[in-house]
């Protein structure tokens, strides 16, 4: 084969360039964001480990229950009941959207569509309302 040395060198250079981003970042995991939960006066609808791993599945289940079945009450694993509402249940404690939701979603590079239908919480207004109580 003619020019086989040049072809092999070209393939090695090509593979090196293609795999460079992986080699460059070996052992450099991104640190997870530190979240500001908001008020810790209330218990979340489920345990923290469950919410960290499955909150989107829970919100999808809530959406289906409310929209398709008209169900408005959620009973958690310990038997406590909660109103199924992103705006009235979740954002009561997690009012700092930029410090809570956005940090994690940016870290995992996801773009949830919650705020396409729901009103995005106004952080300063909610904080001011809490300080008045």
PyMOL CGO cylinders between C-alpha atoms (Angstrom):
from pymol import cmd
from pymol.cgo import CYLINDER

trace = [
    CYLINDER, 0.00, 0.00, 0.00, 1.33, 3.40, -0.94, 0.3, 1, 1, 1, 1, 1, 1,
    CYLINDER, 1.33, 3.40, -0.94, 1.77, 6.04, 1.79, 0.3, 1, 1, 1, 1, 1, 1,
    CYLINDER, 1.77, 6.04, 1.79, 0.67, 3.66, 4.55, 0.3, 1, 1, 1, 1, 1, 1,
    CYLINDER, 0.67, 3.66, 4.55, 2.91, 5.45, 7.06, 0.3, 1, 1, 1, 1, 1, 1,
    CYLINDER, 2.91, 5.45, 7.06, 1.20, 8.78, 6.37, 0.3, 1, 1, 1, 1, 1, 1,
    CYLINDER, 1.20, 8.78, 6.37, -2.24, 7.19, 6.62, 0.3, 1, 1, 1, 1, 1, 1,
    CYLINDER, -2.24, 7.19, 6.62, -1.47, 5.55, 9.98, 0.3, 1, 1, 1, 1, 1, 1,
    CYLINDER, -1.47, 5.55, 9.98, -0.03, 8.81, 11.35, 0.3, 1, 1, 1, 1, 1, 1,
    CYLINDER, -0.03, 8.81, 11.35, -3.12, 10.66, 10.07, 0.3, 1, 1, 1, 1, 1, 1,
    CYLINDER, -3.12, 10.66, 10.07, -5.44, 8.16, 11.80, 0.3, 1, 1, 1, 1, 1, 1,
    CYLINDER, -5.44, 8.16, 11.80, -3.50, 8.48, 15.08, 0.3, 1, 1, 1, 1, 1, 1,
    CYLINDER, -3.50, 8.48, 15.08, -3.67, 12.29, 14.93, 0.3, 1, 1, 1, 1, 1, 1,
    CYLINDER, -3.67, 12.29, 14.93, -7.39, 12.13, 14.09, 0.3, 1, 1, 1, 1, 1, 1,
    CYLINDER, -7.39, 12.13, 14.09, -8.12, 9.80, 17.02, 0.3, 1, 1, 1, 1, 1, 1,
    CYLINDER, -8.12, 9.80, 17.02, -6.03, 11.99, 19.33, 0.3, 1, 1, 1, 1, 1, 1,
    CYLINDER, -6.03, 11.99, 19.33, -8.00, 15.11, 18.35, 0.3, 1, 1, 1, 1, 1, 1,
    CYLINDER, -8.00, 15.11, 18.35, -11.36, 13.38, 18.64, 0.3, 1, 1, 1, 1, 1, 1,
    CYLINDER, -11.36, 13.38, 18.64, -10.62, 11.91, 22.10, 0.3, 1, 1, 1, 1, 1, 1,
    CYLINDER, -10.62, 11.91, 22.10, -8.81, 15.00, 23.46, 0.3, 1, 1, 1, 1, 1, 1,
    CYLINDER, -8.81, 15.00, 23.46, -11.83, 16.36, 25.41, 0.3, 1, 1, 1, 1, 1, 1,
    CYLINDER, -11.83, 16.36, 25.41, -12.19, 13.04, 27.23, 0.3, 1, 1, 1, 1, 1, 1,
    CYLINDER, -12.19, 13.04, 27.23, -8.50, 12.80, 28.10, 0.3, 1, 1, 1, 1, 1, 1,
    CYLINDER, -8.50, 12.80, 28.10, -8.38, 16.42, 29.19, 0.3, 1, 1, 1, 1, 1, 1,
    CYLINDER, -8.38, 16.42, 29.19, -11.22, 15.97, 31.70, 0.3, 1, 1, 1, 1, 1, 1,
    CYLINDER, -11.22, 15.97, 31.70, -10.29, 12.59, 33.17, 0.3, 1, 1, 1, 1, 1, 1,
    CYLINDER, -10.29, 12.59, 33.17, -10.68, 12.76, 36.96, 0.3, 1, 1, 1, 1, 1, 1,
    CYLINDER, -10.68, 12.76, 36.96, -12.17, 16.25, 36.94, 0.3, 1, 1, 1, 1, 1, 1,
    CYLINDER, -12.17, 16.25, 36.94, -15.77, 15.75, 37.99, 0.3, 1, 1, 1, 1, 1, 1,
    CYLINDER, -15.77, 15.75, 37.99, -17.83, 18.89, 38.32, 0.3, 1, 1, 1, 1, 1, 1,
    CYLINDER, -17.83, 18.89, 38.32, -18.78, 19.69, 41.89, 0.3, 1, 1, 1, 1, 1, 1,
    CYLINDER, -18.78, 19.69, 41.89, -22.53, 19.57, 42.53, 0.3, 1, 1, 1, 1, 1, 1,
    CYLINDER, -22.53, 19.57, 42.53, -24.13, 22.90, 43.39, 0.3, 1, 1, 1, 1, 1, 1,
    CYLINDER, -24.13, 22.90, 43.39, -24.87, 23.86, 46.98, 0.3, 1, 1, 1, 1, 1, 1,
    CYLINDER, -24.87, 23.86, 46.98, -28.59, 24.49, 47.13, 0.3, 1, 1, 1, 1, 1, 1,
    CYLINDER, -28.59, 24.49, 47.13, -30.44, 27.04, 49.19, 0.3, 1, 1, 1, 1, 1, 1,
    CYLINDER, -30.44, 27.04, 49.19, -33.65, 25.23, 50.00, 0.3, 1, 1, 1, 1, 1, 1,
    CYLINDER, -33.65, 25.23, 50.00, -35.55, 28.19, 51.37, 0.3, 1, 1, 1, 1, 1, 1,
    CYLINDER, -35.55, 28.19, 51.37, -37.47, 27.74, 54.60, 0.3, 1, 1, 1, 1, 1, 1,
    CYLINDER, -37.47, 27.74, 54.60, -36.86, 24.51, 56.45, 0.3, 1, 1, 1, 1, 1, 1,
    CYLINDER, -36.86, 24.51, 56.45, -39.90, 24.92, 58.71, 0.3, 1, 1, 1, 1, 1, 1,
    CYLINDER, -39.90, 24.92, 58.71, -41.96, 22.35, 56.83, 0.3, 1, 1, 1, 1, 1, 1,
    CYLINDER, -41.96, 22.35, 56.83, -41.30, 18.78, 55.80, 0.3, 1, 1, 1, 1, 1, 1,
    CYLINDER, -41.30, 18.78, 55.80, -41.04, 18.17, 52.05, 0.3, 1, 1, 1, 1, 1, 1,
    CYLINDER, -41.04, 18.17, 52.05, -43.66, 15.95, 50.43, 0.3, 1, 1, 1, 1, 1, 1,
    CYLINDER, -43.66, 15.95, 50.43, -41.19, 13.02, 50.43, 0.3, 1, 1, 1, 1, 1, 1,
    CYLINDER, -41.19, 13.02, 50.43, -37.75, 12.29, 51.90, 0.3, 1, 1, 1, 1, 1, 1,
    CYLINDER, -37.75, 12.29, 51.90, -34.71, 14.24, 50.67, 0.3, 1, 1, 1, 1, 1, 1,
    CYLINDER, -34.71, 14.24, 50.67, -33.04, 11.25, 48.94, 0.3, 1, 1, 1, 1, 1, 1,
    CYLINDER, -33.04, 11.25, 48.94, -36.29, 10.46, 47.13, 0.3, 1, 1, 1, 1, 1, 1,
    CYLINDER, -36.29, 10.46, 47.13, -36.76, 14.08, 46.04, 0.3, 1, 1, 1, 1, 1, 1,
    CYLINDER, -36.76, 14.08, 46.04, -33.17, 14.32, 44.80, 0.3, 1, 1, 1, 1, 1, 1,
    CYLINDER, -33.17, 14.32, 44.80, -33.53, 11.25, 42.63, 0.3, 1, 1, 1, 1, 1, 1,
    CYLINDER, -33.53, 11.25, 42.63, -37.20, 11.26, 41.62, 0.3, 1, 1, 1, 1, 1, 1,
    CYLINDER, -37.20, 11.26, 41.62, -38.70, 14.75, 41.87, 0.3, 1, 1, 1, 1, 1, 1,
    CYLINDER, -38.70, 14.75, 41.87, -39.38, 14.95, 38.13, 0.3, 1, 1, 1, 1, 1, 1,
    CYLINDER, -39.38, 14.95, 38.13, -41.23, 11.63, 38.16, 0.3, 1, 1, 1, 1, 1, 1,
    CYLINDER, -41.23, 11.63, 38.16, -43.28, 12.88, 41.12, 0.3, 1, 1, 1, 1, 1, 1,
    CYLINDER, -43.28, 12.88, 41.12, -44.12, 16.15, 39.34, 0.3, 1, 1, 1, 1, 1, 1,
    CYLINDER, -44.12, 16.15, 39.34, -45.08, 14.23, 36.17, 0.3, 1, 1, 1, 1, 1, 1,
    CYLINDER, -45.08, 14.23, 36.17, -47.31, 11.95, 38.27, 0.3, 1, 1, 1, 1, 1, 1,
    CYLINDER, -47.31, 11.95, 38.27, -48.87, 15.01, 39.91, 0.3, 1, 1, 1, 1, 1, 1,
    CYLINDER, -48.87, 15.01, 39.91, -49.51, 16.60, 36.51, 0.3, 1, 1, 1, 1, 1, 1,
    CYLINDER, -49.51, 16.60, 36.51, -51.21, 13.45, 35.23, 0.3, 1, 1, 1, 1, 1, 1,
    CYLINDER, -51.21, 13.45, 35.23, -53.25, 13.02, 38.42, 0.3, 1, 1, 1, 1, 1, 1,
    CYLINDER, -53.25, 13.02, 38.42, -54.52, 16.62, 38.34, 0.3, 1, 1, 1, 1, 1, 1,
    CYLINDER, -54.52, 16.62, 38.34, -55.09, 17.05, 34.61, 0.3, 1, 1, 1, 1, 1, 1,
    CYLINDER, -55.09, 17.05, 34.61, -56.37, 13.59, 33.70, 0.3, 1, 1, 1, 1, 1, 1,
    CYLINDER, -56.37, 13.59, 33.70, -58.03, 12.39, 36.90, 0.3, 1, 1, 1, 1, 1, 1,
    CYLINDER, -58.03, 12.39, 36.90, -58.89, 15.58, 38.77, 0.3, 1, 1, 1, 1, 1, 1,
    CYLINDER, -58.89, 15.58, 38.77, -57.03, 14.31, 41.84, 0.3, 1, 1, 1, 1, 1, 1,
    CYLINDER, -57.03, 14.31, 41.84, -55.85, 17.22, 44.00, 0.3, 1, 1, 1, 1, 1, 1,
    CYLINDER, -55.85, 17.22, 44.00, -54.48, 15.52, 47.15, 0.3, 1, 1, 1, 1, 1, 1,
    CYLINDER, -54.48, 15.52, 47.15, -51.20, 13.61, 47.41, 0.3, 1, 1, 1, 1, 1, 1,
    CYLINDER, -51.20, 13.61, 47.41, -50.61, 11.10, 50.20, 0.3, 1, 1, 1, 1, 1, 1,
    CYLINDER, -50.61, 11.10, 50.20, -46.88, 10.59, 50.81, 0.3, 1, 1, 1, 1, 1, 1,
    CYLINDER, -46.88, 10.59, 50.81, -45.11, 7.41, 51.90, 0.3, 1, 1, 1, 1, 1, 1,
    CYLINDER, -45.11, 7.41, 51.90, -45.68, 8.20, 55.60, 0.3, 1, 1, 1, 1, 1, 1,
    CYLINDER, -45.68, 8.20, 55.60, -49.41, 8.88, 55.14, 0.3, 1, 1, 1, 1, 1, 1,
    CYLINDER, -49.41, 8.88, 55.14, -49.33, 12.70, 55.31, 0.3, 1, 1, 1, 1, 1, 1,
    CYLINDER, -49.33, 12.70, 55.31, -51.49, 14.57, 52.79, 0.3, 1, 1, 1, 1, 1, 1,
    CYLINDER, -51.49, 14.57, 52.79, -50.42, 17.51, 50.62, 0.3, 1, 1, 1, 1, 1, 1,
    CYLINDER, -50.42, 17.51, 50.62, -52.21, 19.69, 48.12, 0.3, 1, 1, 1, 1, 1, 1,
    CYLINDER, -52.21, 19.69, 48.12, -50.95, 18.80, 44.63, 0.3, 1, 1, 1, 1, 1, 1,
    CYLINDER, -50.95, 18.80, 44.63, -49.70, 22.18, 43.45, 0.3, 1, 1, 1, 1, 1, 1,
    CYLINDER, -49.70, 22.18, 43.45, -46.34, 23.27, 42.11, 0.3, 1, 1, 1, 1, 1, 1,
    CYLINDER, -46.34, 23.27, 42.11, -47.06, 26.91, 42.89, 0.3, 1, 1, 1, 1, 1, 1,
    CYLINDER, -47.06, 26.91, 42.89, -48.77, 26.51, 46.26, 0.3, 1, 1, 1, 1, 1, 1,
    CYLINDER, -48.77, 26.51, 46.26, -47.00, 23.49, 47.73, 0.3, 1, 1, 1, 1, 1, 1,
    CYLINDER, -47.00, 23.49, 47.73, -43.50, 23.34, 46.26, 0.3, 1, 1, 1, 1, 1, 1,
    CYLINDER, -43.50, 23.34, 46.26, -42.69, 27.03, 45.96, 0.3, 1, 1, 1, 1, 1, 1,
    CYLINDER, -42.69, 27.03, 45.96, -43.86, 27.74, 49.52, 0.3, 1, 1, 1, 1, 1, 1,
    CYLINDER, -43.86, 27.74, 49.52, -40.55, 26.27, 50.70, 0.3, 1, 1, 1, 1, 1, 1,
    CYLINDER, -40.55, 26.27, 50.70, -38.50, 26.41, 47.51, 0.3, 1, 1, 1, 1, 1, 1,
    CYLINDER, -38.50, 26.41, 47.51, -39.17, 30.05, 46.72, 0.3, 1, 1, 1, 1, 1, 1,
    CYLINDER, -39.17, 30.05, 46.72, -35.66, 30.91, 45.52, 0.3, 1, 1, 1, 1, 1, 1,
    CYLINDER, -35.66, 30.91, 45.52, -35.92, 29.54, 41.99, 0.3, 1, 1, 1, 1, 1, 1,
    CYLINDER, -35.92, 29.54, 41.99, -32.50, 30.84, 40.87, 0.3, 1, 1, 1, 1, 1, 1,
    CYLINDER, -32.50, 30.84, 40.87, -30.82, 29.42, 43.99, 0.3, 1, 1, 1, 1, 1, 1,
    CYLINDER, -30.82, 29.42, 43.99, -32.67, 26.10, 44.02, 0.3, 1, 1, 1, 1, 1, 1,
    CYLINDER, -32.67, 26.10, 44.02, -34.20, 24.96, 40.72, 0.3, 1, 1, 1, 1, 1, 1,
    CYLINDER, -34.20, 24.96, 40.72, -31.91, 26.74, 38.27, 0.3, 1, 1, 1, 1, 1, 1,
    CYLINDER, -31.91, 26.74, 38.27, -28.63, 25.69, 39.94, 0.3, 1, 1, 1, 1, 1, 1,
    CYLINDER, -28.63, 25.69, 39.94, -29.42, 21.98, 39.70, 0.3, 1, 1, 1, 1, 1, 1,
    CYLINDER, -29.42, 21.98, 39.70, -30.98, 22.13, 36.26, 0.3, 1, 1, 1, 1, 1, 1,
    CYLINDER, -30.98, 22.13, 36.26, -27.96, 24.03, 34.94, 0.3, 1, 1, 1, 1, 1, 1,
    CYLINDER, -27.96, 24.03, 34.94, -25.60, 21.52, 36.57, 0.3, 1, 1, 1, 1, 1, 1,
    CYLINDER, -25.60, 21.52, 36.57, -27.32, 18.54, 34.88, 0.3, 1, 1, 1, 1, 1, 1,
    CYLINDER, -27.32, 18.54, 34.88, -27.97, 20.54, 31.69, 0.3, 1, 1, 1, 1, 1, 1,
    CYLINDER, -27.97, 20.54, 31.69, -31.73, 20.00, 31.68, 0.3, 1, 1, 1, 1, 1, 1,
    CYLINDER, -31.73, 20.00, 31.68, -34.41, 22.40, 30.62, 0.3, 1, 1, 1, 1, 1, 1,
    CYLINDER, -34.41, 22.40, 30.62, -37.67, 21.57, 32.42, 0.3, 1, 1, 1, 1, 1, 1,
    CYLINDER, -37.67, 21.57, 32.42, -40.86, 22.94, 30.95, 0.3, 1, 1, 1, 1, 1, 1,
    CYLINDER, -40.86, 22.94, 30.95, -42.57, 23.69, 34.28, 0.3, 1, 1, 1, 1, 1, 1,
    CYLINDER, -42.57, 23.69, 34.28, -42.68, 27.41, 33.69, 0.3, 1, 1, 1, 1, 1, 1,
    CYLINDER, -42.68, 27.41, 33.69, -44.23, 27.09, 30.24, 0.3, 1, 1, 1, 1, 1, 1,
    CYLINDER, -44.23, 27.09, 30.24, -47.60, 26.62, 31.97, 0.3, 1, 1, 1, 1, 1, 1,
    CYLINDER, -47.60, 26.62, 31.97, -46.98, 27.73, 35.56, 0.3, 1, 1, 1, 1, 1, 1,
    CYLINDER, -46.98, 27.73, 35.56, -46.24, 31.24, 36.73, 0.3, 1, 1, 1, 1, 1, 1,
    CYLINDER, -46.24, 31.24, 36.73, -42.57, 31.54, 37.62, 0.3, 1, 1, 1, 1, 1, 1,
    CYLINDER, -42.57, 31.54, 37.62, -42.15, 32.51, 41.28, 0.3, 1, 1, 1, 1, 1, 1,
    CYLINDER, -42.15, 32.51, 41.28, -41.16, 36.09, 41.95, 0.3, 1, 1, 1, 1, 1, 1,
    CYLINDER, -41.16, 36.09, 41.95, -38.37, 35.59, 44.46, 0.3, 1, 1, 1, 1, 1, 1,
    CYLINDER, -38.37, 35.59, 44.46, -38.22, 39.07, 45.95, 0.3, 1, 1, 1, 1, 1, 1,
    CYLINDER, -38.22, 39.07, 45.95, -42.00, 39.38, 46.29, 0.3, 1, 1, 1, 1, 1, 1,
    CYLINDER, -42.00, 39.38, 46.29, -42.27, 36.03, 48.09, 0.3, 1, 1, 1, 1, 1, 1,
    CYLINDER, -42.27, 36.03, 48.09, -39.38, 36.88, 50.40, 0.3, 1, 1, 1, 1, 1, 1,
    CYLINDER, -39.38, 36.88, 50.40, -40.94, 40.25, 51.22, 0.3, 1, 1, 1, 1, 1, 1,
    CYLINDER, -40.94, 40.25, 51.22, -44.29, 38.59, 51.90, 0.3, 1, 1, 1, 1, 1, 1,
    CYLINDER, -44.29, 38.59, 51.90, -42.64, 36.14, 54.30, 0.3, 1, 1, 1, 1, 1, 1,
    CYLINDER, -42.64, 36.14, 54.30, -40.89, 38.88, 56.23, 0.3, 1, 1, 1, 1, 1, 1,
    CYLINDER, -40.89, 38.88, 56.23, -44.25, 40.62, 56.76, 0.3, 1, 1, 1, 1, 1, 1,
    CYLINDER, -44.25, 40.62, 56.76, -45.67, 37.57, 58.57, 0.3, 1, 1, 1, 1, 1, 1,
]
cmd.load_cgo(trace, "trace")
